[in-house]
Amino acid sequence: MYTSAYCPYCSNAEKLLSKKGITQIEKIRVDEDSAILKEMIEKTGRRTVPQIYIGDYHVGGFDDLRSLDLQGKLDPLLGIS
């Protein structure tokens, strides 16, 4: 997950994933290195954080993650039955 130091949406994404039992989250801080921010923008086409990946699948931001959960599509992506 691409993230930054103060990011309420990043915290919300972590809380949602934690509720699903996902506690190991790789956090890539874009606010500490402009090259990483540039990499994120090139990779995702977006400038905001969080940018969430599940494996190689780009979920998007917190709203996208929450939408997948509300549609019942998040658990299968996480391997939860």
C-alpha positions in Angstrom: 0.0 0.0 0.0 1.4 3.4 -1.0 0.8 5.7 2.0 2.0 8.8 3.7 2.6 9.9 7.4 -0.8 11.6 8.0 -3.5 10.0 5.9 -6.9 9.2 7.4 -7.9 7.2 4.4 -4.8 5.1 4.8 -5.7 4.5 8.4 -9.2 3.5 7.4 -7.9 1.1 4.8 -5.6 -0.5 7.4 -8.5 -0.8 9.9 -10.7 -2.5 7.3 -8.0 -4.9 6.3 -7.3 -5.6 10.0 -11.0 -6.5 10.5 -10.5 -9.0 7.7 -7.5 -10.5 9.5 -4.9 -8.9 7.4 -2.2 -7.5 9.7 0.9 -7.7 7.5 0.7 -4.7 5.2 3.7 -3.5 3.2 3.6 0.3 3.5 5.5 2.3 0.9 5.8 5.9 2.0 5.5 8.4 -0.8 6.1 11.4 1.4 9.7 10.4 2.2 11.0 10.0 -1.4 9.8 11.9 -4.4 11.1 9.1 -6.7 8.6 6.7 -4.9 5.8 9.2 -5.4 6.7 9.4 -9.1 6.8 5.6 -9.3 3.3 5.4 -7.7 1.8 7.9 -10.2 3.3 6.1 -13.2 2.2 2.8 -11.9 -1.4 3.7 -10.8 -2.2 6.9 -12.8 -3.3 8.4 -9.5 -1.7 11.1 -7.2 -3.5 10.3 -4.0 -2.9 7.9 -1.2 -3.6 5.2 -0.3 -3.1 3.2 -3.4 -3.8 -0.4 -2.5 -2.6 -3.6 -4.1 -3.7 -7.1 -3.2 -0.9 -9.1 -4.8 -0.5 -7.7 -8.3 -4.1 -6.4 -8.4 -4.5 -2.7 -8.1 -7.6 -2.1 -6.0 -7.3 1.7 -6.0 -7.9 3.9 -2.9 -9.9 3.4 0.3 -13.2 4.1 -1.4 -12.5 1.4 -3.9 -11.5 -1.0 -1.2 -14.6 -0.3 0.8 -16.8 -0.6 -2.3 -15.3 -4.1 -3.0 -16.1 -5.0 0.6 -19.7 -3.8 0.4 -20.2 -5.7 -2.9 -18.8 -8.9 -1.3 -15.8 -9.0 -3.6 -13.1 -8.2 -1.1 -13.0 -11.5 0.8 -12.3 -13.6 -2.3 -9.5 -11.2 -3.3 -8.0 -11.7 0.2 -8.5 -15.5 0.0 -11.1 -15.4 2.7 -14.0 -17.8 2.2 
